[in-house]
Every structure is written in structure tokens, then in C-alpha cells.
Amino acid sequence: MTTTHPSTHDALDIDVARADLRARLLDDGVLLDLGSPGLYGRSGVFERVYQAVDAAAVRSQEDLDAEVLRFPPVEPLAAFERTDYIASFPDLAASISAFTGDDRTHRALLADRERGERWESYLEPADLMLTPAVCHPVYGLVQGVLPVGGRMFDIVGDSFRREPSLDPMRLQAFHMHEFVHIGTPETAKAHRDGRIPVMRALLESFGLEIDVVPANDPFFGRVGQMLARNQVEQALKFEFVTPVYGHDHPWTAISSANLHEDHFGTSFDLRTADGAVAHSACIAFGLERITIALFAAHGTDPETWPTAVRAALSL
């Protein structure tokens, strides 16, 4: 993938566009500023559209007859380690810490706090990680040999990635609704490829202009640059992008279709019916990103949206 470097003027223009959308969402009370970049409360209007987006996404995938699973927003460190996420995205990972000290340590903590000093160093790692990808826990739950045809899962939940930004399309805490298939190389690829036109049609029915483009994950460091190039060259990841900030700026991803190959199959020792290492694939709807893209495209009052859009969302 060729990377273009915007001029200073272009960078300022996109910053202005992002600030304008953020201001509109806050001024109209759709989002509520919690005082940290990328963390927001959501109004009833936001939640109404968000729930409609999620319900429409589920309806579009009903034919998969997927097993429904829901997980908490944290995962055990041991399970997180097996995903190898920290090797590729250390800058996005976040762990949970807790106080385990005695009264003396607590008094020292309070003394530092009274002096206005940082006190987090008194907390100890709790062997829990904030979940960066909602599908992580499923791979540890798939035990033994997969049935012929593999397994299909419907998973939605919280994700956290430490990536503070004033761009309202880039949240630190967000939700993904994923439909994950674990099976053979052929069935995994068929799941990824077969869902792309379905997802595109759904997003376009929301009145959004959509393009589907090869993409890469934000791998860290020099080795990460090579991994990113390989991911694009092998066409493992496709993103559904829309011009949230106009055609003169880079389009923003709001959903994706991903082929993991045997990454999780190897990490979690998942086997197909013939004993081979399992492959996996997922499609992922970025629920907040789709919702905000709708507000950007149609305004912050759903009652004024085009009739066809409201019908597609059952609003």
C-alpha cells in the first residue's frame, strides 16, 4: 500500500473538519465530553441510532445462524498473551491495576495524593487486560476438534485501545459487532469474501457512500511496517470506508472484513475435523463509527433523515 504524506495545509484542514464534527456532536448533545480525548457519554438520541444500527447489522447476518456469545470488557492476562496482541500493538494495549497494599501503604498513597502527586504506582497489576478486540475470548473457548463445516459466532462487546484523539471517529472505548468463523482455509475465506457485498449493501442502505479497500492493522514499529505491507499484499483485510470529512480528505473506516489465516488456530491449538490447524475470519461492524458517520451525513436529528434511511434502520 502506498502511503501519502499530507501537506501541513491538508493536515490543518482535516483537523478543522474533525474539530467541527466533534463540536456539532457535543453542541447538539449527541455526545457528552467526559474530559479525556476519545471518551464520551452518549445521549438518548445517540443510543437510539446506535441500537438501530446494531439491530440492522444482526438482521443482515441472520442467515449465518451464528452462536451468540457475549463477554465482559476485560480478559485474563494469560488469555491475552496467547493472542500475541502485545507483540504487534503494544501502544494500544492497556492493563488493569488494583490496590493490594496494607494500611501503611494506603497512608503513603493518601499522603502523595494530598500533595497533589501521582499515586497510581501504589497499584499492582491485576492480571487482567482491557479487551482490545471483542473476539479474543472465543478462541480459548473453542475446545477440541471443530465439527465439519467449522463454527460461526455472533460476538458483540466493549473494546478499549489506548489511542487518545480529538477525532470523534477515533474512540478509545467503543463497541464492535463481529461475526467470526473458525474452520478450514476455504471456509474462512468464503466467510470473509461472501459477507463483503452483504455488508456494503447494508451500509449503502443507510445513505452512506461506501468504498471497499484493502487495508492493514496499525502494527507497531519497523517490523510492524513489514507486517502491514504483507497484510495488504495478501489482501487479508478489507475496510468499508466513507467520506465522513469530505472527498478531499482520507475516507474513514467504519467496518471491516478480515482473514486471520491460521494465527489464532496456531495460538490456541484449534484443529479442523481432518486434524489440520484451523483458520479463522471475521467481519466487524464498528457500531459507534457507523452511528457517527450517520450523524455526519444526515444531521443530528434522525427525524429529519431521508425516508429510505429511516426505513433501512427501522427508525
C-alpha positions as CSV (number, residue, x, y, z in Angstrom):
1,M,0.0,0.0,0.0
2,T,1.4,3.4,-1.0
3,T,1.4,5.9,1.9
4,T,0.9,9.5,1.1
5,H,2.0,12.3,3.4
6,P,-0.4,15.2,3.6
7,S,1.0,18.7,3.5
8,T,0.8,20.9,6.5
9,H,-2.2,22.7,5.0
10,D,-4.0,19.4,4.4
11,A,-3.3,18.3,7.9
12,L,-4.7,21.5,9.3
13,D,-7.8,21.2,7.1
14,I,-8.6,17.7,8.3
15,D,-8.0,18.8,11.9
16,V,-10.5,21.6,11.3
17,A,-13.0,19.2,9.9
18,R,-12.6,16.8,12.8
19,A,-13.0,19.6,15.3
20,D,-16.1,20.9,13.5
21,L,-17.8,17.5,13.6
22,R,-16.8,17.0,17.3
23,A,-18.2,20.4,18.2
24,R,-21.5,19.7,16.4
25,L,-22.0,16.4,18.2
26,L,-21.2,18.0,21.6
27,D,-23.2,21.2,21.0
28,D,-26.3,19.2,19.9
29,G,-25.9,16.9,22.9
30,V,-25.4,13.7,20.9
31,L,-22.1,13.1,22.6
32,L,-21.1,14.2,26.2
33,D,-17.5,15.2,26.8
34,L,-16.0,13.2,29.7
35,G,-12.8,15.2,29.9
36,S,-10.4,12.8,28.2
37,P,-9.8,12.6,24.4
38,G,-11.8,9.8,22.8
39,L,-14.0,9.1,25.8
40,Y,-17.7,10.3,25.6
41,G,-21.0,9.7,27.2
42,R,-23.9,9.1,24.8
43,S,-27.3,10.7,24.7
44,G,-30.6,9.0,24.2
45,V,-30.6,10.1,20.5
46,F,-27.1,8.5,20.0
47,E,-28.3,5.3,21.8
48,R,-31.4,5.1,19.7
49,V,-29.4,5.3,16.4
50,Y,-26.7,3.0,17.8
51,Q,-29.2,0.3,18.7
52,A,-30.9,0.6,15.3
53,V,-27.5,0.2,13.6
54,D,-26.8,-2.9,15.6
55,A,-30.2,-4.4,15.0
56,A,-29.9,-3.8,11.3
57,A,-26.4,-5.4,11.3
58,V,-27.8,-8.5,13.0
59,R,-30.7,-8.8,10.6
60,S,-28.3,-8.7,7.7
61,Q,-26.4,-11.7,9.0
62,E,-29.3,-13.8,10.2
63,D,-28.6,-16.5,7.5
64,L,-25.3,-17.4,9.3
65,D,-27.3,-18.9,12.2
66,A,-24.3,-18.0,14.4
67,E,-23.9,-19.0,18.0
68,V,-24.4,-15.9,20.2
69,L,-21.7,-15.1,22.8
70,R,-21.2,-12.1,25.0
71,F,-18.1,-11.3,27.0
72,P,-17.0,-8.8,29.7
73,P,-14.8,-5.8,28.7
74,V,-11.8,-7.4,30.4
75,E,-9.9,-10.7,29.7
76,P,-7.4,-12.6,31.8
77,L,-3.8,-11.8,31.1
78,A,-3.0,-15.4,30.3
79,A,-5.6,-15.5,27.5
80,F,-4.5,-12.1,26.2
81,E,-0.9,-13.4,26.0
82,R,-2.0,-16.3,23.7
83,T,-3.4,-13.8,21.2
84,D,0.1,-12.2,20.7
85,Y,-1.6,-8.8,20.6
86,I,1.2,-7.2,22.7
87,A,3.8,-8.1,20.1
88,S,2.0,-6.2,17.3
89,F,0.1,-3.4,19.2
90,P,1.9,-2.6,22.4
91,D,0.9,1.1,22.1
92,L,-2.8,0.2,22.1
93,A,-2.9,-2.3,25.0
94,A,-4.0,-1.4,28.5
95,S,-3.9,-3.4,31.7
96,I,-5.9,-3.2,34.9
97,S,-4.2,-2.5,38.2
98,A,-5.6,-2.7,41.7
99,F,-4.6,-1.8,45.3
100,T,-3.3,-4.7,47.3
101,G,-1.4,-2.9,50.0
102,D,-1.8,-2.7,53.8
103,D,-2.8,0.3,56.0
104,R,0.8,1.7,55.9
105,T,0.9,1.6,52.1
106,H,-2.6,3.2,52.0
107,R,-1.4,6.1,54.2
108,A,1.5,6.7,51.9
109,L,-0.8,6.7,48.9
110,L,-3.0,9.3,50.6
111,A,-0.1,11.4,51.6
112,D,1.1,11.6,48.0
113,R,-2.4,12.3,46.9
114,E,-2.7,15.2,49.4
115,R,0.5,16.7,48.0
116,G,-1.1,16.5,44.5
117,E,1.4,13.8,43.4
118,R,0.6,10.8,41.2
119,W,-0.5,7.8,43.3
120,E,-1.0,5.1,40.6
121,S,2.3,3.5,41.4
122,Y,0.8,2.1,44.6
123,L,-1.5,-0.1,42.4
124,E,-0.3,-3.6,41.3
125,P,-1.1,-5.4,38.1
126,A,-4.3,-7.4,38.5
127,D,-3.6,-10.0,35.7
128,L,-6.4,-8.5,33.7
129,M,-6.3,-6.7,30.4
130,L,-8.9,-4.4,28.9
131,T,-10.1,-6.2,25.8
132,P,-8.8,-4.6,22.6
133,A,-10.8,-7.0,20.3
134,V,-14.1,-8.5,21.2
135,C,-13.4,-11.8,19.5
136,H,-10.4,-12.6,21.7
137,P,-12.1,-14.8,24.3
138,V,-13.8,-17.0,21.8
139,Y,-10.7,-18.8,20.7
140,G,-9.9,-20.1,24.2
141,L,-13.4,-21.4,24.5
142,V,-13.4,-23.5,21.3
143,Q,-12.2,-26.8,22.7
144,G,-11.2,-30.0,20.9
145,V,-11.7,-30.7,17.2
146,L,-14.1,-28.4,15.2
147,P,-17.1,-30.1,13.6
148,V,-17.2,-30.5,9.8
149,G,-18.0,-27.0,8.4
150,G,-16.5,-25.3,11.4
151,R,-18.2,-22.9,13.8
152,M,-19.8,-19.5,13.5
153,F,-20.1,-17.0,16.3
154,D,-22.0,-13.7,16.8
155,I,-20.0,-11.6,19.2
156,V,-20.5,-8.0,20.4
157,G,-18.9,-6.2,23.2
158,D,-16.6,-3.5,24.5
159,S,-13.2,-2.8,23.1
160,F,-10.5,-0.4,24.6
161,R,-7.5,0.8,22.7
162,R,-5.2,3.4,24.3
163,E,-5.3,5.9,21.3
164,P,-6.4,9.3,22.6
165,S,-7.6,11.5,19.9
166,L,-9.9,14.5,19.4
167,D,-11.2,12.9,16.2
168,P,-14.7,11.8,17.1
169,M,-14.3,8.8,14.7
170,R,-11.4,7.5,16.8
171,L,-12.6,6.5,20.2
172,Q,-10.6,4.8,23.0
173,A,-13.7,2.9,24.3
174,F,-16.0,1.5,21.6
175,H,-18.1,-1.5,20.5
176,M,-17.7,-3.9,17.7
177,H,-20.2,-6.4,16.5
178,E,-18.3,-9.3,14.9
179,F,-19.4,-12.5,13.1
180,V,-16.5,-14.9,13.4
181,H,-16.0,-18.2,11.6
182,I,-13.4,-20.8,12.6
183,G,-12.9,-23.6,10.1
184,T,-10.7,-24.6,7.2
185,P,-8.8,-22.1,5.0
186,E,-11.5,-22.4,2.4
187,T,-14.5,-21.9,4.7
188,A,-12.7,-19.0,6.5
189,K,-12.0,-17.2,3.2
190,A,-15.5,-17.9,1.9
191,H,-17.0,-16.3,5.1
192,R,-14.9,-13.2,4.7
193,D,-15.4,-12.8,1.0
194,G,-19.1,-13.8,0.9
195,R,-20.0,-11.2,3.5
196,I,-18.4,-8.2,1.8
197,P,-21.3,-7.5,-0.7
198,V,-23.9,-8.0,2.1
199,M,-22.1,-5.5,4.4
200,R,-21.6,-3.0,1.6
201,A,-25.3,-3.2,0.6
202,L,-26.4,-2.7,4.2
203,L,-24.1,0.4,4.8
204,E,-25.2,1.9,1.5
205,S,-28.9,1.4,2.5
206,F,-28.1,3.8,5.4
207,G,-27.4,6.6,2.8
208,L,-23.7,6.3,3.2
209,E,-21.2,6.5,0.3
210,I,-19.1,3.3,0.6
211,D,-15.9,2.0,-0.9
212,V,-14.2,-1.3,0.0
213,V,-10.5,-1.0,0.1
214,P,-7.5,-3.3,1.1
215,A,-6.1,-2.2,4.4
216,N,-3.8,-3.1,7.3
217,D,-3.9,-3.0,11.0
218,P,-1.8,-0.4,12.8
219,F,1.1,-2.7,13.6
220,F,3.8,-1.1,15.8
221,G,7.4,-0.3,14.9
222,R,9.7,-1.3,12.0
223,V,8.7,-4.9,12.0
224,G,5.1,-3.7,12.0
225,Q,5.6,-1.8,8.8
226,M,6.6,-5.1,7.1
227,L,3.6,-6.9,8.6
228,A,1.3,-4.1,7.4
229,R,2.7,-4.4,3.9
230,N,2.3,-8.1,3.9
231,Q,-1.3,-7.8,5.1
232,V,-2.2,-5.5,2.2
233,E,-0.3,-7.5,-0.4
234,Q,-2.0,-10.8,0.7
235,A,-5.4,-9.0,0.8
236,L,-6.1,-10.2,4.3
237,K,-8.1,-7.1,5.5
238,F,-10.7,-5.0,3.7
239,E,-12.2,-1.9,5.2
240,F,-15.5,-0.2,4.4
241,V,-14.7,3.4,4.2
242,T,-16.9,6.5,3.8
243,P,-16.1,10.2,3.3
244,V,-17.0,11.5,6.8
245,Y,-14.8,14.6,6.3
246,G,-15.5,15.0,2.6
247,H,-13.9,13.8,-0.6
248,D,-10.9,16.0,-0.2
249,H,-9.8,14.1,2.9
250,P,-9.0,10.4,3.6
251,W,-12.1,8.3,3.9
252,T,-12.8,6.8,7.3
253,A,-13.2,3.0,8.0
254,I,-16.5,2.1,9.7
255,S,-16.4,-1.7,9.3
256,S,-14.0,-4.4,8.1
257,A,-13.7,-7.9,6.8
258,N,-10.7,-9.8,8.0
259,L,-8.9,-13.1,7.2
260,H,-6.7,-14.2,10.2
261,E,-5.4,-17.3,8.4
262,D,-4.0,-19.7,11.0
263,H,-2.9,-17.1,13.5
264,F,-5.5,-18.0,16.2
265,G,-5.6,-21.6,15.2
266,T,-1.9,-21.9,15.9
267,S,-2.0,-19.8,19.1
268,F,-4.9,-21.7,20.6
269,D,-4.3,-25.1,19.1
270,L,-7.6,-25.2,17.2
271,R,-8.0,-28.2,14.8
272,T,-10.4,-28.9,12.0
273,A,-12.1,-32.3,11.5
274,D,-9.2,-33.6,9.5
275,G,-6.7,-32.6,12.1
276,A,-5.3,-29.5,10.3
277,V,-4.7,-26.2,12.1
278,A,-7.9,-24.2,11.9
279,H,-8.2,-20.9,10.1
280,S,-10.5,-18.0,11.1
281,A,-12.1,-14.9,9.6
282,C,-14.4,-12.2,10.9
283,I,-16.5,-9.4,9.7
284,A,-16.8,-6.4,12.1
285,F,-19.2,-3.6,12.3
286,G,-17.8,-0.5,14.1
287,L,-21.1,0.5,15.8
288,E,-20.0,3.9,17.1
289,R,-18.3,4.8,13.9
290,I,-21.3,3.9,11.8
291,T,-23.5,5.9,14.1
292,I,-21.3,9.0,14.0
293,A,-21.0,8.6,10.2
294,L,-24.8,8.7,10.0
295,F,-24.9,11.9,12.1
296,A,-22.2,13.4,9.9
297,A,-24.0,12.5,6.7
298,H,-27.6,13.3,7.7
299,G,-27.5,15.6,10.7
300,T,-28.1,15.0,14.4
301,D,-31.9,14.8,14.3
302,P,-32.9,11.4,13.0
303,E,-36.5,12.7,12.5
304,T,-35.2,14.7,9.5
305,W,-33.3,11.9,7.8
306,P,-34.4,10.6,4.4
307,T,-37.3,8.2,4.5
308,A,-35.3,5.4,2.9
309,V,-32.5,5.7,5.5
310,R,-35.1,5.7,8.4
311,A,-36.7,2.6,6.8
312,A,-33.4,0.8,6.5
313,L,-32.7,1.4,10.2
314,S,-36.4,0.8,11.3
315,L,-36.4,4.2,12.9
